[in-house]
């Protein structure tokens, strides 16, 4: 394997993101790109300020940051697994991005390693965004003496966990190839990761409780996940760093060695529901949504969570239903070939209603059994209604994200940026409504008006994208 080829491919993937992906949809406008960048920077700064104020108010000078860091250390593996699952599911869709390199003189192992490097760089950006605020605030409040403690409690375990998960993923991919079911990895890998989340969640909670209990009774608590912190406390930060480098030096070559040598295309759609539904335009949209592997993945996650909640006797509203509503991000791009066909071009408003209608059918098909299970566990039906309202609103928003930031060639970058920007805007609006403390009826009216605005801009954006596809206007 040639390192130079890996680096060149890594640069190619980022070049594609910068030149092509940022040149479509809402991000095609320089003003929109500048606004999005400023919004992200402002959001990160806001998270830092909020984190600083909360930690200073509740933990500053109390000596409680030590056990809080231990709890963070115990849970960092679970959060990294969540981030890895999210990234892995998104990158499963990015198979077409990988195909950009098929005509280049590189081996499949070099291609896989370059893509893994590209994936790691995005994970690093996300990790800085998620853990950066807590780390910076802790150091600002407690001083530079806490830098080693933050490193060994959060960043070192995060790096090792990520490398171990990557090694596990490539081992699983090798096993699927050996069993000749590698084409189904888009469905099987997320299911394995979901099972991992189900297994680690109770353990993480148990560890956090034990840390709190031991702190109260003045006992020392040790666990394998706290190894770096233990070494830093007993020997020093340099020895912890040495252990991190040694373990990374052992795992990274293992990842390179185990990475598949052959590329196996992934199955993007599953034959599900009768094909005669294609006799109607709405039926075609239903088939496109129900047969996509993203829908299968989301439904699998919901089933696994529902079984877990039933076994663990979790009496919570069916929040997991929200997973199915994120299919709206891909609804527009997955159905785009339909609108290029002579038979199915249709009017923009009608096409938008078909997009929404098909997602409504999916929500109903999945929602009825899930809500029935929740009610059977003791959750009142009234408590499920707000979740349904949120799901309906999220379908509108995620569809707008998919239109404004179309995930060309299944790339995950625009999806991540789109979802991040949308979450920031939604949080700002929600925070504003809470600050003004409006009457519930007025708040509902404002939410309804905002949803109508989302519908309006979705149709507007969809019409423009269709005109671009017909070469009526410039991109």
C-alpha positions in Angstrom: 0.0 0.0 0.0 1.4 3.4 -1.0 0.8 6.3 1.5 1.1 8.8 -1.3 -1.9 7.3 -3.1 -3.9 7.3 0.2 -3.2 11.0 0.8 -4.0 11.9 -2.8 -7.4 10.1 -2.6 -8.1 11.7 0.7 -7.5 15.1 -0.9 -9.7 14.1 -3.8 -12.7 13.4 -1.5 -12.3 16.7 0.2 -11.9 18.5 -3.1 -15.2 16.9 -4.3 -16.9 18.2 -1.1 -15.6 21.7 -1.5 -16.1 22.1 -5.3 -19.1 20.0 -6.0 -21.2 19.5 -2.9 -21.0 23.1 -1.7 -21.9 24.2 -5.1 -25.4 22.7 -5.1 -28.6 23.7 -3.3 -28.7 26.5 -0.8 -24.9 26.3 -0.3 -24.4 27.2 -4.0 -24.7 30.9 -3.0 -21.5 32.5 -1.5 -23.6 34.5 0.8 -25.4 31.4 2.1 -22.0 29.6 2.6 -20.7 32.6 4.5 -23.9 32.8 6.6 -23.8 29.0 7.3 -20.1 29.3 8.4 -20.8 32.2 10.7 -23.8 30.5 12.2 -21.7 27.4 13.0 -19.0 29.5 14.5 -21.6 31.5 16.5 -23.2 28.2 17.7 -19.9 26.8 18.8 -19.1 30.0 20.7 -22.6 29.9 22.2 -22.2 26.3 23.4 -18.9 27.3 25.0 -20.4 30.3 26.8 -23.4 28.2 27.9 -21.2 25.4 29.1 -18.9 27.8 31.0 -21.8 29.5 32.7 -23.5 26.2 33.8 -20.2 24.6 35.0 -19.1 27.8 36.8 -22.5 28.2 38.5 -23.1 24.6 39.6 -19.6 23.0 39.9 -17.0 25.8 40.0 -15.0 25.7 43.3 -17.1 22.8 44.7 -14.6 20.0 44.0 -17.3 18.1 42.2 -15.6 18.4 38.8 -13.4 15.4 39.7 -16.3 12.9 39.9 -18.0 14.7 37.0 -14.9 14.1 34.9 -14.9 10.4 36.0 -18.6 10.1 35.0 -17.7 11.7 31.6 -14.8 9.3 31.3 -17.1 6.3 31.9 -19.7 7.5 29.4 -17.3 8.8 26.7 -17.2 5.3 25.1 -21.0 5.2 24.8 -21.1 8.7 23.2 -18.3 7.8 20.8 -20.3 4.7 19.9 -23.3 6.9 19.2 -21.2 9.2 17.0 -19.6 6.2 15.2 -23.1 4.7 14.6 -24.3 8.0 13.1 -21.2 8.4 10.9 -21.2 4.8 9.8 -24.9 4.9 8.8 -24.3 8.1 6.9 -21.2 6.8 5.2 -22.9 3.6 4.2 -24.9 5.8 1.9 -21.7 7.3 0.5 -20.9 4.3 -1.6 -21.2 6.4 -4.7 -18.7 8.9 -3.4 -16.2 6.0 -3.2 -16.9 5.1 -6.8 -15.3 8.4 -7.9 -11.9 6.7 -7.5 -12.7 3.5 -9.5 -11.0 4.7 -12.6 -7.8 5.7 -10.8 -4.7 3.5 -10.5 -5.2 2.6 -6.8 -5.8 -0.6 -5.0 -9.0 -1.3 -3.0 -7.0 -1.2 0.3 -5.6 2.3 -0.6 -9.1 3.4 -1.5 -10.6 2.0 1.8 -7.8 3.6 3.9 -8.2 7.0 2.1 -12.0 6.9 2.8 -11.4 5.9 6.4 -9.0 8.9 6.7 -11.7 11.1 5.2 -14.3 9.7 7.6 -12.0 10.2 10.6 -11.5 13.9 9.7 -15.2 14.5 9.8 -15.5 12.5 13.0 -12.8 14.7 14.5 -14.7 17.9 13.5 -17.8 16.5 15.1 -16.0 15.5 18.3 -14.4 18.9 18.7 -17.9 20.4 18.2 -19.5 18.0 20.8 -16.7 17.7 23.5 -14.9 21.0 22.9 -17.2 23.2 24.9 -17.0 21.0 28.0 -13.2 20.7 27.8 -12.6 24.4 27.2 -15.0 25.5 30.0 -13.4 23.0 32.5 -9.9 24.3 31.8 -11.0 28.0 32.0 -12.7 27.5 35.3 -10.2 25.2 37.1 -7.0 26.3 35.4 -4.3 24.7 33.2 -3.7 22.0 35.8 -6.9 20.4 34.5 -5.6 20.0 30.9 -4.0 16.6 31.6 -7.2 15.4 33.4 -9.4 16.5 30.5 -7.1 14.8 28.0 -7.0 11.4 29.9 -10.7 11.5 30.8 -12.2 12.5 27.4 -9.8 12.7 24.5 -7.6 9.7 25.0 -10.5 7.3 25.6 -12.3 8.8 22.7 -9.4 8.1 20.3 -8.8 4.5 21.5 -12.6 3.8 21.4 -12.8 5.1 17.8 -9.8 3.0 16.7 -11.2 -0.1 18.3 -14.6 0.5 16.7 -12.9 0.9 13.3 -11.1 -2.3 13.8 -14.3 -4.1 14.8 -16.0 -2.7 11.7 -13.4 -4.0 9.3 -13.4 -7.4 11.0 -17.2 -7.5 10.6 -16.9 -6.5 7.0 -14.4 -9.3 6.4 -16.7 -11.8 8.1 -19.6 -10.6 5.9 -17.5 -11.1 2.8 -16.5 -14.6 4.0 -20.2 -15.5 4.4 -21.0 -13.9 1.0 -23.5 -11.5 2.4 -21.3 -8.3 2.2 -24.0 -6.7 -0.1 -26.3 -6.5 2.9 -23.8 -4.7 5.1 -25.8 -1.5 4.7 -28.5 -3.1 6.9 -26.4 -5.6 9.0 -23.7 -3.2 10.2 -26.1 -0.6 11.7 -28.1 -3.4 13.4 -24.9 -4.7 15.0 -24.1 -1.2 16.2 -27.6 -0.7 17.5 -27.3 -3.9 19.5 -23.9 -2.5 20.8 -25.7 0.6 22.0 -28.4 -1.5 23.7 -25.7 -3.5 25.6 -23.5 -0.5 26.6 -26.3 1.9 27.7 -27.2 0.0 31.0 -23.5 -0.6 31.7 -22.7 3.1 31.3 -25.6 4.0 33.7 -24.4 1.4 36.2 -20.8 2.7 36.1 -22.0 6.3 36.5 -24.0 5.3 39.6 -21.1 3.4 41.1 -18.8 6.4 40.6 -21.2 8.7 42.3 -21.7 6.2 45.2 -18.0 5.6 45.7 -17.3 9.4 45.7 -20.0 9.9 48.4 -18.5 7.2 50.6 -14.9 8.3 49.8 -13.9 5.1 48.0 -11.7 4.8 45.0 -13.3 3.5 41.8 -11.4 1.7 39.1 -12.6 0.3 35.8 -10.9 -0.6 32.4 -12.5 2.5 30.8 -10.7 4.7 33.3 -7.3 3.3 32.6 -5.8 6.5 31.2 -7.0 8.6 34.1 -5.6 6.0 36.5 -2.2 6.0 34.8 -2.1 9.8 34.8 -2.9 9.9 38.5 -0.4 7.2 39.5 2.5 7.9 37.0 1.8 11.0 35.1 0.5 12.4 31.8 3.6 11.4 29.8 3.1 7.7 30.7 -0.6 7.9 29.7 0.4 9.5 26.4 3.0 6.8 25.9 0.3 4.1 26.5 -2.0 5.9 24.0 0.6 6.0 21.3 1.6 2.4 21.9 -2.0 1.1 21.7 -2.7 3.3 18.6 0.5 2.0 17.0 -0.8 -1.6 17.6 -4.4 -1.0 16.4 -3.7 1.2 13.3 -1.6 -1.5 11.5 -4.2 -4.1 12.4 -6.9 -1.9 10.7 -4.7 -1.6 7.6 -4.1 -5.3 7.5 -7.7 -6.3 8.0 -9.3 -3.8 5.6 -11.0 -5.6 2.7 -9.0 -6.1 -0.5 -12.0 -6.4 -2.7 -14.8 -3.9 -3.2 -18.3 -5.4 -2.9 -21.2 -3.0 -4.1 -23.8 -2.5 -1.5 -27.5 -3.3 -1.9 -29.3 0.1 -1.9 -32.9 -1.2 -2.2 -34.8 -4.2 -0.9 -37.7 -5.7 -2.7 -40.5 -4.9 -0.3 -44.2 -4.2 -1.0 -45.8 -5.4 -4.3 -44.5 -3.8 -7.5 -48.0 -3.2 -8.8 -48.0 -0.1 -6.6 -45.9 1.5 -9.3 -49.2 1.8 -11.3 -49.8 5.1 -9.7 -47.5 8.1 -9.2 -48.1 8.1 -5.4 -47.4 4.4 -5.3 -44.0 4.9 -6.9 -43.0 7.4 -4.3 -44.2 4.9 -1.6 -42.1 2.2 -3.1 -39.0 4.4 -3.4 -39.3 5.3 0.3 -40.2 1.9 1.7 -37.6 -0.1 -0.4 -34.6 2.2 0.4 -32.0 0.8 2.8 -32.1 3.9 4.9 -35.7 3.2 5.8 -34.8 -0.4 6.6 -32.0 0.8 8.9 -34.3 3.3 10.7 -37.0 0.7 11.2 -34.4 -1.8 12.5 -33.2 0.7 15.0 -36.8 1.4 16.2 -37.5 -2.4 16.5 -34.3 -3.0 18.5 -35.1 0.0 20.8 -38.7 -1.1 21.3 -37.6 -4.6 22.3 -35.0 -3.1 24.6 -37.5 -0.8 26.2 -39.9 -3.7 26.7 -37.3 -5.9 28.3 -35.9 -3.1 30.5 -39.5 -1.9 31.4 -38.7 1.7 30.2 -42.0 3.6 30.5 -41.1 6.5 28.1 -43.1 8.1 25.2 -42.1 6.6 21.8 -39.3 9.1 21.0 -37.6 6.5 18.8 -40.3 7.2 16.2 -38.4 10.4 15.4 -35.7 8.2 13.7 -38.1 7.4 10.9 -38.8 11.1 10.2 -35.2 11.7 9.2 -35.8 9.8 5.9 -37.0 13.1 4.6 -33.4 14.1 4.2 -33.0 11.5 1.4 -36.7 11.6 0.1 -36.0 14.3 -2.5 -32.7 13.0 -3.8 -33.8 9.3 -3.9 -36.9 10.2 -5.9 -35.2 12.7 -8.2 -34.8 10.1 -11.1 -38.6 9.8 -11.1 -39.1 13.4 -11.9 -36.6 13.1 -14.8 -38.8 10.4 -16.4 -41.4 11.5 -19.0 -44.1 9.5 -17.2 -43.6 11.0 -13.8 -42.5 14.7 -14.1 -45.7 16.0 -12.5 -46.2 19.5 -11.0 -44.0 20.6 -8.2 -46.8 21.0 -5.6 -48.1 17.5 -6.5 -44.6 16.0 -6.3 -44.1 17.7 -2.9 -47.4 16.3 -1.6 -46.4 12.8 -2.8 -43.1 13.1 -0.9 -45.0 14.2 2.2 -47.8 11.6 1.7 -45.4 8.7 1.3 -43.6 9.7 4.5 -46.9 10.1 6.3 -47.8 6.5 5.3 -44.5 5.2 6.6 -44.9 7.1 9.9 -48.4 5.5 10.3 -47.2 2.0 9.4 -44.4 2.2 11.9 -46.1 4.4 14.5 -49.2 2.4 15.1 -47.4 -0.7 16.5 -44.8 1.3 18.3 -47.4 3.5 20.1 -49.4 0.4 20.9 -46.4 -1.1 22.6 -45.8 2.1 24.5 -49.4 2.2 25.7 -49.1 -1.4 26.7 -46.1 -0.5 28.9 -48.1 2.1 30.7 -47.5 5.3 28.7 -50.7 7.3 28.3 -51.9 7.9 24.8 -52.0 11.7 25.5 -48.2 11.5 26.2 -47.7 10.0 22.7 -49.5 12.9 20.9 -46.7 15.5 21.3 -44.2 12.9 19.9 -46.5 12.5 16.8 -46.7 16.2 16.4 -42.9 16.5 16.6 -42.6 13.7 14.0 -44.9 15.4 11.6 -43.0 18.7 12.0 -39.7 16.9 11.6 -40.8 15.3 8.4 -41.4 18.8 6.9 -38.0 20.1 8.2 -36.0 17.1 7.2 -37.5 17.2 3.7 -36.5 20.9 3.5 -33.0 20.0 4.6 -32.9 17.4 1.8 -34.0 19.9 -0.8 -31.8 22.8 0.4 -28.7 20.6 1.0 -29.1 17.7 -1.5 -26.8 14.8 -0.6 -25.3 14.4 -4.0 -23.7 10.9 -4.5 -24.9 10.1 -1.0 -22.2 12.2 0.6 -22.9 12.7 4.3 -21.3 16.1 4.6 -24.2 18.2 3.4 -26.6 16.1 5.5 -24.5 16.8 8.6 -24.2 20.5 7.8 -27.9 20.7 6.9 -29.1 18.9 10.1 -26.7 21.0 12.3 -27.9 24.3 10.9 -31.5 23.2 11.2 -31.0 22.1 14.8 -29.3 25.4 15.6 -32.2 27.4 14.1 -34.9 25.3 15.8 -33.1 25.6 19.2 -32.9 29.4 18.8 -36.6 29.6 18.0 -37.5 27.3 20.8 -35.3 29.2 23.3 -36.9 32.5 22.1 -40.4 31.2 22.7 -39.4 30.0 26.2 -37.9 33.4 27.0 -41.0 35.3 26.0 -43.2 32.6 27.8 -46.1 32.9 25.4 -49.5 31.4 26.0 -49.5 27.7 24.7 -52.1 28.6 22.1 -49.9 31.5 20.7 -46.8 29.2 20.8 -48.8 26.6 18.8 -49.9 29.2 16.3 -46.3 30.3 15.9 -45.1 26.7 15.4 -47.9 26.2 12.8 -46.9 29.4 11.0 -43.2 28.3 11.0 -44.2 24.9 9.6 -46.1 26.6 6.8 -43.0 28.7 6.1 -41.0 25.4 5.8 -43.6 24.0 3.3 -43.4 27.2 1.3 -39.6 27.3 1.1 -39.5 23.5 0.3 -41.8 23.9 -2.7 -39.9 27.0 -3.8 -36.6 25.1 -3.5 -38.0 22.0 -5.2 -39.2 24.0 -8.1 -35.8 25.6 -8.6 -34.0 22.3 -8.4 -36.4 20.8 -11.0 -35.8 23.8 -13.3 -32.0 23.3 -12.9 -32.4 19.6 -13.7 -34.3 20.6 -16.9 -31.5 23.2 -17.7 -34.0 26.0 -17.6 -31.8 28.0 -15.2 -28.2 27.9 -14.2 -27.2 26.0 -11.1 
